[in-house]
């Protein structure tokens, strides 16, 4: 079973990379861009009997290592 994990900075946390890319796009005349935030995407393949079990294990991984709970949020999408 696969799980997709999307990790983003929490609202209110300054996204320096996102700001730099947004500024660069502005210099390339993409003036319609209002905001840009950069995050991370991970695709995990796990052994698991069901989606709930996989989601629980991936949640443990995020809390233990994959995400920094102080400044990052994460979203898990289980793909069967």
Residue, then its C-alpha position, 0 to 999 in steps of 0.5 A: x500500500x502507498x502513502x503520500x505525505x505532504x509537508x508544509x510550513x505552518x501558517x505564520x512561519x516565514x517561507x524564505x524559499x517560497x519568497x525567493x522563488x516568488x520574487x524570481x518569478x516576478x522578475x520574469x514577469x509572472x506578476x499575477x502570482x499572489x503567494x507561493x509556499x514551498x513544501x515537501x512531498x514523500x511517496x512511501x510504500x508500506x506493508x499494511x493490512x488496511x488503510x487505517x493501519x498504514x495511516x497510523x504508521x505513517x502518522x507515527x513516522x511524521x511525528x517521529x522524524x519526517x515533520x517538525x511539529x513546531x513549524x510544519x504541518x503534514x497531510x497523509x493520503x493513503x493510496x490503495 
